[in-house]
Amino acid sequence: MAKMNFGGVEENVVTRSEFPLAKAREVLKNETIAVLGYGVQGPGQSLNLKDNGFNVIVGQRKGSKSWDKAVEDGWVPGETLFEIEEACEKGTIIEYLLSDAGQISAWPSVKKHLTPGKALYFSHGFGITYNDKTGIVPPADVDVILVAPKGSGTSLRRLFLQGKGINSSYAIYQDATGKAYERVIALGVGVGSGYLFETTFKREVYSDLTGERGTLMGAIQGIFAAQYQVLRENGHTPSEAFNETVEELSQSLMPLIAENGMDWMYANCSTTAQRGALDWWKKFRDATLPVFKDLYESVKTGNEAQISIDSNSRPDYREKLNAELKELHDSEIWRTGETVRALRPERSK
């Protein structure tokens, strides 16, 4: 573990050069990693672990679409693919990657297989942090650890296949065996992390829920919708409004920010764009700061967790979710986006 300086603040960071894949394999050579759930994170993490040479099995409900997807991905029923309880029994490390609602539902079945010395692994601090609501309280004689890739499972897998990695946070909630640190870092390397930075279960879920509702998904959709509406109301065509709102940001400017930062992106735009951005960014900060403060407080108090649990536990949850997603999909901005994406040069070759 190394101390690295981030904006003047030192943090604990583990890189793949100091904890290489060979070391990770050595640490976990006698372990069986049971990945429970094959939805968002399960496919990417399990396939990356398998391709990296670890002993991995998948636990999923038989007859589900996710079970069929696992079979399509090469997991073999009765050999590397099992019902959840059988996978729990076989695994020495249980990667608990079911949805938050799924974790609550499956917990009684999983808990009884957490025998002394095993490790319970999460990629989200939700179940542990809000255990007064979830009921997820692990026994005292197992390691409880977390690796949270800072991206979707799809991106984790795609970048892995490109020889790259997504940065991940790691945390240790409970070290019963004295091996929790080596286990969690080895797993972080195994799933394909670029580097690993230290956090806690509570900090991970607070930042994650804030980010998802904020700049990663909720806020950016709100900003897209507002700017698009203003341009359309002032006579701009759907194509022009979409290109100036979404396409230029996602295809041109965000890659520049990813490469060298916001200041570098500013410096590589026109002087007119620079001036306007420098004049207006603080106004947007000041306008949204109260919203972000309200959002963080809602996360911190557990209100967002309760809303999620209540919503996701309803029998008509999927039906209502699909209706809301359809509304988003059918909006003019994203129907325009479909057309714009189809016209990109690489699509017409």
Sine and cosine of phi, psi and omega as CSV:
sin_phi,cos_phi,sin_psi,cos_psi,sin_omega,cos_omega
0.00,0.00,0.71,-0.71,-0.02,-1.00
-0.87,-0.50,0.47,-0.88,0.14,-0.99
-1.00,0.03,0.81,-0.59,0.03,-1.00
-0.81,-0.58,0.53,-0.85,-0.07,-1.00
-1.00,-0.08,0.86,-0.51,0.06,-1.00
-0.88,-0.47,0.97,-0.22,0.03,-1.00
0.86,0.51,0.51,0.86,0.00,-1.00
1.00,-0.08,-0.04,1.00,-0.01,-1.00
-0.91,-0.41,0.77,-0.64,0.02,-1.00
-1.00,0.10,0.68,-0.73,0.04,-1.00
-0.72,-0.69,0.42,-0.91,0.08,-1.00
-0.99,0.13,0.82,-0.57,-0.04,-1.00
-0.71,-0.70,0.62,-0.79,0.09,-1.00
-0.87,-0.49,0.82,-0.57,0.02,-1.00
-0.97,-0.23,0.28,-0.96,0.00,-1.00
-0.95,0.31,-0.32,0.95,0.04,-1.00
-0.96,0.29,-0.57,0.82,0.00,-1.00
-1.00,0.02,-0.34,0.94,0.06,-1.00
-0.74,-0.68,0.97,0.25,-0.10,-0.99
-0.94,0.35,0.21,-0.98,-0.02,-1.00
-0.85,0.52,-0.61,0.80,0.00,-1.00
-0.88,0.48,-0.63,0.78,0.04,-1.00
-0.92,0.38,-0.64,0.77,0.02,-1.00
-0.88,0.47,-0.67,0.74,0.04,-1.00
-0.88,0.47,-0.65,0.76,0.01,-1.00
-0.90,0.44,-0.69,0.73,0.00,-1.00
-0.88,0.48,-0.63,0.77,-0.12,-0.99
-0.96,-0.27,0.29,0.96,-0.11,-0.99
-0.89,0.46,-0.45,0.89,-0.02,-1.00
-0.97,-0.24,0.19,0.98,-0.06,-1.00
-0.98,-0.18,0.51,-0.86,0.20,-0.98
-0.93,-0.38,0.88,-0.47,-0.05,-1.00
-1.00,-0.07,0.91,-0.41,0.02,-1.00
-0.98,-0.18,0.92,-0.39,0.00,-1.00
-1.00,-0.06,0.93,-0.38,-0.01,-1.00
-1.00,-0.08,0.84,-0.55,-0.01,-1.00
0.98,-0.18,0.67,-0.74,-0.03,-1.00
-0.69,-0.72,0.81,0.59,-0.04,-1.00
-0.93,-0.37,-1.00,-0.01,-0.09,-1.00
-1.00,0.08,-0.85,0.52,-0.05,-1.00
-1.00,-0.09,-0.43,0.90,-0.12,-0.99
-0.82,0.57,-0.77,0.63,-0.04,-1.00
-0.87,0.49,-0.77,0.64,-0.04,-1.00
-0.88,0.48,-0.73,0.69,-0.05,-1.00
-0.93,0.37,-0.69,0.72,-0.05,-1.00
-0.93,0.38,-0.68,0.73,0.00,-1.00
-0.92,0.39,-0.63,0.77,0.04,-1.00
-0.90,0.43,-0.68,0.73,0.04,-1.00
-0.88,0.48,-0.71,0.71,0.00,-1.00
-0.88,0.47,-0.73,0.69,-0.02,-1.00
-0.91,0.41,-0.42,0.91,0.03,-1.00
-1.00,0.08,0.01,1.00,0.13,-0.99
1.00,-0.09,0.32,0.95,0.02,-1.00
-1.00,-0.09,0.34,-0.94,0.02,-1.00
-1.00,0.07,0.97,-0.25,-0.15,-0.99
-0.82,-0.57,0.66,-0.75,0.18,-0.98
-0.77,-0.64,0.34,-0.94,-0.02,-1.00
-0.89,-0.46,0.68,-0.73,0.09,-1.00
-0.92,-0.39,0.83,-0.56,-0.06,-1.00
-0.45,-0.89,0.43,-0.90,0.00,-1.00
-0.95,0.33,0.83,-0.55,-0.03,-1.00
-0.91,0.42,0.65,-0.76,0.02,-1.00
1.00,-0.02,-0.12,0.99,0.02,-1.00
-1.00,0.10,0.27,-0.96,0.06,-1.00
-0.89,0.46,-0.57,0.82,0.00,-1.00
-0.92,0.38,-0.59,0.81,0.08,-1.00
-0.87,0.50,-0.72,0.69,0.01,-1.00
-0.89,0.46,-0.62,0.78,0.02,-1.00
-0.91,0.42,-0.65,0.76,0.03,-1.00
-0.88,0.47,-0.66,0.75,0.04,-1.00
-0.89,0.46,-0.68,0.73,0.02,-1.00
-0.87,0.49,-0.55,0.84,-0.02,-1.00
-0.99,0.15,0.00,1.00,0.10,-1.00
0.96,-0.27,0.03,1.00,0.06,-1.00
-0.98,0.20,0.70,-0.71,-0.17,-0.99
-0.96,-0.27,0.88,-0.48,0.03,-1.00
-0.82,0.57,0.73,-0.68,0.01,-1.00
1.00,0.10,-0.20,0.98,0.03,-1.00
-0.88,-0.47,-0.81,0.59,0.02,-1.00
-0.81,-0.59,-0.01,1.00,0.01,-1.00
-0.77,-0.64,0.82,-0.57,-0.10,-1.00
-0.65,-0.76,0.27,-0.96,0.21,-0.98
-0.88,0.48,0.39,-0.92,-0.15,-0.99
-0.84,0.54,-0.73,0.69,-0.06,-1.00
-0.92,0.40,-0.61,0.79,0.02,-1.00
-0.92,0.39,-0.63,0.78,0.05,-1.00
-0.90,0.44,-0.64,0.77,0.04,-1.00
-0.88,0.47,-0.66,0.75,0.00,-1.00
-0.90,0.43,-0.63,0.77,-0.05,-1.00
-0.98,0.20,-0.50,0.87,-0.13,-0.99
-0.98,0.19,0.61,-0.79,0.18,-0.98
-0.99,-0.11,-0.40,0.92,0.16,-0.99
-0.85,-0.52,0.84,-0.54,-0.02,-1.00
-0.95,-0.31,0.94,-0.35,0.06,-1.00
-1.00,0.09,0.94,-0.34,-0.11,-0.99
-1.00,-0.03,1.00,0.09,-0.13,-0.99
-0.94,-0.35,0.33,0.94,0.15,-0.99
-0.92,0.39,0.29,-0.96,0.09,-1.00
-0.87,0.50,0.28,-0.96,0.00,-1.00
-0.84,0.54,-0.69,0.73,0.04,-1.00
-0.92,0.40,-0.63,0.78,0.03,-1.00
-0.90,0.44,-0.60,0.80,0.04,-1.00
-0.89,0.45,-0.65,0.76,0.02,-1.00
-0.89,0.46,-0.72,0.70,-0.04,-1.00
-0.91,0.42,-0.67,0.75,-0.10,-1.00
-1.00,0.06,-0.16,0.99,-0.15,-0.99
-0.82,0.58,-0.73,0.69,0.00,-1.00
-0.84,0.54,-0.62,0.79,0.01,-1.00
-0.95,0.33,-0.58,0.81,-0.03,-1.00
-0.97,0.24,-0.67,0.74,-0.10,-0.99
-0.85,0.53,-0.61,0.79,-0.08,-1.00
-0.93,0.36,-0.24,0.97,0.03,-1.00
-0.99,-0.17,0.05,1.00,0.02,-1.00
-1.00,0.08,0.97,0.24,0.00,-1.00
-0.98,0.18,0.31,-0.95,-0.09,-1.00
-0.80,0.60,0.70,-0.71,0.06,-1.00
1.00,-0.06,-0.24,0.97,0.04,-1.00
-0.96,0.29,0.16,-0.99,0.07,-1.00
-0.84,-0.55,0.69,-0.73,0.10,-1.00
-0.95,-0.32,0.87,-0.50,-0.15,-0.99
-0.92,-0.40,0.70,-0.71,0.06,-1.00
-0.84,-0.54,0.35,-0.94,0.20,-0.98
-0.88,-0.47,0.25,0.97,0.02,-1.00
-0.40,-0.92,0.69,-0.73,-0.06,-1.00
-0.99,0.12,0.10,0.99,-0.14,-0.99
-0.85,0.53,-0.84,0.55,-0.13,-0.99
-0.87,0.50,-0.63,0.77,-0.02,-1.00
-0.98,0.20,-0.71,0.70,-0.06,-1.00
-0.89,0.45,-0.66,0.75,-0.03,-1.00
-0.97,-0.23,0.66,0.75,-0.10,-1.00
-0.92,0.39,-0.26,0.97,0.12,-0.99
-0.93,0.36,-0.38,0.93,0.02,-1.00
-0.98,-0.19,-0.54,0.84,-0.10,-1.00
-1.00,-0.03,-0.43,0.90,-0.06,-1.00
0.98,0.22,0.16,0.99,-0.04,-1.00
-1.00,0.04,1.00,-0.09,0.01,-1.00
-0.83,-0.56,0.98,-0.21,-0.06,-1.00
-0.93,0.37,0.45,-0.89,0.11,-0.99
-0.89,0.46,0.39,-0.92,-0.12,-0.99
-0.97,0.26,-0.23,0.97,-0.12,-0.99
-0.98,-0.22,0.38,0.93,0.10,-0.99
-0.82,-0.58,0.47,-0.88,0.13,-0.99
-0.96,0.27,0.63,-0.78,0.07,-1.00
-0.82,-0.58,0.91,-0.41,-0.18,-0.98
-0.71,-0.71,0.23,-0.97,-0.05,-1.00
-0.58,-0.81,0.70,-0.71,0.25,-0.97
-0.78,-0.63,0.86,-0.51,-0.06,-1.00
-0.86,-0.50,0.99,-0.13,0.08,-1.00
-0.87,0.49,0.67,-0.74,-0.02,-1.00
-1.00,0.04,0.86,0.51,0.01,-1.00
0.06,-1.00,0.14,-0.99,-0.01,-1.00
-0.94,0.33,0.31,-0.95,0.07,-1.00
-0.89,0.45,-0.54,0.84,0.04,-1.00
-0.89,0.46,-0.71,0.71,0.01,-1.00
-0.92,0.39,-0.62,0.79,0.03,-1.00
-0.85,0.52,-0.71,0.70,0.00,-1.00
-0.93,0.36,-0.71,0.71,-0.04,-1.00
-0.87,0.48,-0.72,0.69,-0.01,-1.00
-0.92,0.38,-0.58,0.81,0.05,-1.00
-0.86,0.50,-0.70,0.71,-0.01,-1.00
-0.93,0.37,-0.34,0.94,0.07,-1.00
-1.00,-0.01,0.04,1.00,-0.02,-1.00
0.98,0.18,0.34,0.94,-0.01,-1.00
-0.90,-0.45,-0.08,-1.00,0.01,-1.00
-0.50,-0.87,0.48,-0.88,0.12,-0.99
-1.00,-0.03,0.67,-0.75,0.07,-1.00
-0.92,0.39,0.56,-0.83,-0.02,-1.00
-0.73,-0.69,0.48,-0.88,0.20,-0.98
-1.00,-0.08,0.38,-0.92,0.07,-1.00
-0.69,-0.72,0.46,-0.89,0.01,-1.00
-0.47,-0.88,0.47,-0.88,0.09,-1.00
-0.86,-0.51,0.90,-0.43,0.02,-1.00
-1.00,-0.03,-0.55,0.84,-0.06,-1.00
-0.48,-0.88,0.84,-0.55,0.03,-1.00
-0.91,-0.41,1.00,-0.01,-0.05,-1.00
-1.00,0.07,-0.45,0.89,-0.14,-0.99
-0.98,-0.22,-0.23,0.97,-0.13,-0.99
0.99,0.15,0.00,1.00,-0.02,-1.00
-0.92,-0.38,0.13,0.99,-0.13,-0.99
-0.87,0.49,-0.64,0.77,-0.04,-1.00
-0.90,0.44,-0.77,0.63,-0.01,-1.00
-0.90,0.44,-0.61,0.79,0.03,-1.00
-0.89,0.47,-0.74,0.67,-0.11,-0.99
-0.93,0.36,-0.62,0.78,0.01,-1.00
-0.94,0.34,-0.65,0.76,0.04,-1.00
-0.87,0.49,-0.66,0.75,0.03,-1.00
-0.92,0.38,-0.63,0.77,0.04,-1.00
-0.88,0.48,-0.67,0.74,0.07,-1.00
-0.92,0.40,-0.68,0.74,-0.05,-1.00
-0.89,0.46,-0.59,0.81,-0.01,-1.00
-0.98,0.18,-0.14,0.99,0.11,-0.99
0.97,-0.25,0.45,0.89,0.00,-1.00
-0.93,0.37,0.59,-0.81,0.10,-1.00
-0.94,0.33,-0.85,0.53,0.22,-0.97
-0.58,-0.81,0.24,-0.97,-0.04,-1.00
-0.87,-0.50,0.76,-0.65,0.05,-1.00
-0.88,-0.48,0.58,-0.82,-0.14,-0.99
-0.97,0.25,0.64,-0.77,0.10,-0.99
-0.53,-0.85,-0.21,-0.98,0.16,-0.99
-0.82,-0.57,0.27,-0.96,0.04,-1.00
-0.85,0.53,-0.66,0.75,-0.04,-1.00
-0.92,0.38,-0.72,0.70,0.00,-1.00
-0.90,0.43,-0.60,0.80,0.00,-1.00
-0.89,0.46,-0.74,0.67,-0.08,-1.00
-0.96,0.29,-0.58,0.82,0.04,-1.00
-0.89,0.46,-0.72,0.69,-0.02,-1.00
-0.94,0.34,-0.61,0.80,-0.05,-1.00
-0.92,0.39,-0.75,0.66,-0.01,-1.00
-0.91,0.42,-0.60,0.80,0.05,-1.00
-0.91,0.41,-0.71,0.71,-0.02,-1.00
-0.89,0.45,-0.69,0.73,-0.02,-1.00
-0.90,0.44,-0.66,0.75,0.01,-1.00
-0.98,0.19,-0.32,0.95,-0.04,-1.00
-0.98,-0.19,-0.85,-0.53,-0.20,-0.98
-0.90,0.43,-0.42,0.91,-0.06,-1.00
-0.96,0.27,-0.58,0.82,-0.08,-1.00
-0.63,-0.78,-0.88,0.47,-0.12,-0.99
-0.90,0.43,-0.80,0.60,-0.06,-1.00
-0.91,0.41,-0.66,0.75,-0.06,-1.00
-0.93,0.37,-0.59,0.81,0.09,-1.00
-0.90,0.44,-0.65,0.76,0.03,-1.00
-0.89,0.46,-0.67,0.75,0.02,-1.00
-0.93,0.38,-0.68,0.73,0.07,-1.00
-0.82,0.57,-0.77,0.63,-0.08,-1.00
-0.88,0.47,-0.65,0.76,-0.03,-1.00
-0.92,0.39,-0.74,0.67,-0.03,-1.00
-0.91,0.41,-0.67,0.75,0.02,-1.00
-0.86,0.51,-0.70,0.72,-0.01,-1.00
-0.88,0.47,-0.69,0.72,0.00,-1.00
-0.89,0.46,-0.68,0.73,0.01,-1.00
-0.91,0.42,-0.68,0.73,0.00,-1.00
-0.91,0.42,-0.66,0.76,0.00,-1.00
-0.91,0.42,-0.34,0.94,0.00,-1.00
-0.97,-0.23,0.35,0.94,0.20,-0.98
1.00,-0.05,0.08,1.00,0.02,-1.00
-0.98,0.19,0.56,-0.83,-0.01,-1.00
-0.95,0.30,0.35,-0.94,0.07,-1.00
-0.81,0.58,-0.67,0.74,-0.02,-1.00
-0.89,0.46,-0.72,0.70,-0.01,-1.00
-0.91,0.41,-0.69,0.72,-0.02,-1.00
-0.89,0.45,-0.66,0.75,-0.01,-1.00
-0.93,0.37,-0.70,0.72,-0.02,-1.00
-0.89,0.46,-0.65,0.76,-0.01,-1.00
-0.97,0.22,-0.32,0.95,-0.05,-1.00
-0.99,-0.12,-0.71,0.71,-0.16,-0.99
-0.89,-0.45,-0.79,0.61,-0.20,-0.98
-0.88,0.47,-0.73,0.68,-0.02,-1.00
-0.90,0.43,-0.61,0.79,0.02,-1.00
-0.91,0.42,-0.78,0.62,-0.14,-0.99
-0.96,0.26,-0.57,0.82,-0.11,-0.99
-1.00,-0.06,-0.46,0.89,-0.10,-1.00
-0.92,-0.40,-0.80,0.60,-0.18,-0.98
-0.99,0.11,-0.65,0.76,-0.01,-1.00
-0.87,0.49,-0.65,0.76,0.08,-1.00
-0.86,0.51,-0.57,0.82,0.04,-1.00
-0.92,0.39,-0.64,0.77,0.05,-1.00
-0.90,0.43,-0.67,0.74,0.01,-1.00
-0.89,0.46,-0.58,0.82,-0.04,-1.00
-0.95,0.33,-0.74,0.68,-0.18,-0.98
-0.62,-0.79,0.06,1.00,0.06,-1.00
0.97,-0.23,0.23,-0.97,-0.07,-1.00
-0.91,0.41,-0.65,0.76,-0.02,-1.00
-0.90,0.44,-0.62,0.79,0.02,-1.00
-0.92,0.39,-0.63,0.77,0.05,-1.00
-0.89,0.46,-0.70,0.72,0.05,-1.00
-0.83,0.55,-0.71,0.70,-0.07,-1.00
-0.91,0.41,-0.32,0.95,-0.02,-1.00
-0.97,-0.26,0.29,0.96,0.13,-0.99
-0.92,-0.38,0.14,-0.99,-0.04,-1.00
-0.89,0.45,0.40,-0.92,0.01,-1.00
-0.90,0.44,-0.52,0.85,0.06,-1.00
-0.91,0.41,-0.69,0.73,0.04,-1.00
-0.90,0.43,-0.67,0.74,0.02,-1.00
-0.84,0.54,-0.77,0.64,-0.06,-1.00
-0.87,0.50,-0.72,0.69,-0.02,-1.00
-0.90,0.43,-0.67,0.74,0.00,-1.00
-0.90,0.43,-0.68,0.74,0.00,-1.00
-0.92,0.39,-0.53,0.85,0.01,-1.00
-0.97,0.25,-0.51,0.86,-0.18,-0.98
-0.97,-0.25,-0.32,0.95,-0.15,-0.99
-0.90,0.44,-0.59,0.81,-0.02,-1.00
-0.94,0.34,-0.48,0.88,0.06,-1.00
-0.91,0.41,-0.66,0.75,0.05,-1.00
-0.92,0.39,-0.63,0.78,0.06,-1.00
-0.86,0.51,-0.76,0.65,-0.07,-1.00
-0.92,0.39,-0.53,0.85,0.01,-1.00
-0.95,0.31,-0.58,0.82,-0.08,-1.00
-1.00,-0.10,-0.30,0.95,-0.06,-1.00
-0.82,0.57,-0.70,0.72,0.04,-1.00
-0.88,0.48,-0.57,0.82,0.02,-1.00
-0.92,0.39,-0.69,0.73,0.02,-1.00
-0.91,0.41,-0.59,0.81,0.05,-1.00
-0.91,0.42,-0.68,0.74,0.05,-1.00
-0.89,0.46,-0.67,0.75,0.00,-1.00
-0.88,0.48,-0.75,0.66,-0.04,-1.00
-0.89,0.45,-0.63,0.77,0.02,-1.00
-0.90,0.44,-0.62,0.78,0.03,-1.00
-0.91,0.42,-0.59,0.81,0.08,-1.00
-0.93,0.36,-0.74,0.67,-0.09,-1.00
-0.89,0.46,-0.62,0.79,-0.03,-1.00
-0.98,0.21,-0.18,0.98,-0.03,-1.00
1.00,-0.02,0.02,1.00,-0.01,-1.00
-0.89,0.46,-0.69,0.72,0.00,-1.00
-0.91,0.42,-0.61,0.79,0.03,-1.00
-0.89,0.45,-0.69,0.73,-0.02,-1.00
-0.91,0.42,-0.65,0.76,0.04,-1.00
-0.87,0.50,-0.70,0.71,-0.01,-1.00
-0.89,0.45,-0.73,0.69,-0.01,-1.00
-0.88,0.47,-0.73,0.68,-0.02,-1.00
-0.89,0.46,-0.70,0.71,-0.05,-1.00
-0.92,0.38,-0.74,0.68,-0.11,-0.99
-0.96,0.27,-0.21,0.98,-0.01,-1.00
-1.00,-0.05,-0.13,0.99,-0.02,-1.00
-0.96,0.27,0.58,-0.81,-0.03,-1.00
-0.90,0.44,-0.45,0.89,-0.01,-1.00
-0.99,-0.16,0.33,0.94,-0.04,-1.00
-0.83,0.55,-0.78,0.63,-0.08,-1.00
-0.89,0.45,-0.63,0.77,0.00,-1.00
-0.89,0.45,-0.71,0.71,0.00,-1.00
-0.93,0.36,-0.62,0.78,0.04,-1.00
-0.87,0.48,-0.72,0.69,-0.01,-1.00
-0.89,0.46,-0.57,0.82,0.03,-1.00
-0.92,0.40,-0.66,0.75,0.02,-1.00
-0.93,0.37,-0.63,0.77,0.03,-1.00
-0.92,0.39,-0.58,0.82,0.03,-1.00
-0.91,0.41,-0.64,0.77,0.04,-1.00
-0.86,0.51,-0.67,0.75,0.04,-1.00
-0.90,0.43,-0.74,0.68,-0.03,-1.00
-0.88,0.48,-0.62,0.79,-0.09,-1.00
-0.99,0.12,-0.11,0.99,0.02,-1.00
-0.92,0.40,0.45,-0.89,-0.09,-1.00
-0.86,0.51,-0.64,0.77,-0.05,-1.00
-0.86,0.52,-0.68,0.73,-0.07,-1.00
-1.00,0.05,-0.37,0.93,0.19,-0.98
-0.94,0.35,-0.61,0.79,0.11,-0.99
-0.89,0.45,-0.64,0.77,0.02,-1.00
-0.86,0.52,-0.63,0.78,0.05,-1.00
-0.85,0.52,-0.70,0.72,0.00,-1.00
-0.92,0.40,-0.69,0.73,-0.01,-1.00
-0.88,0.47,-0.70,0.72,-0.01,-1.00
-0.89,0.46,-0.60,0.80,0.00,-1.00
-0.93,0.38,-0.38,0.93,-0.02,-1.00
-1.00,-0.04,-0.06,1.00,0.05,-1.00
-0.88,0.47,0.59,-0.80,-0.10,-1.00
-0.81,0.59,-0.64,0.77,-0.07,-1.00
-0.92,0.38,-0.39,0.92,0.02,-1.00
-0.98,0.21,-0.38,0.93,-0.10,-0.99
-0.98,-0.21,0.07,1.00,-0.01,-1.00
-0.94,0.34,0.00,0.00,0.00,0.00
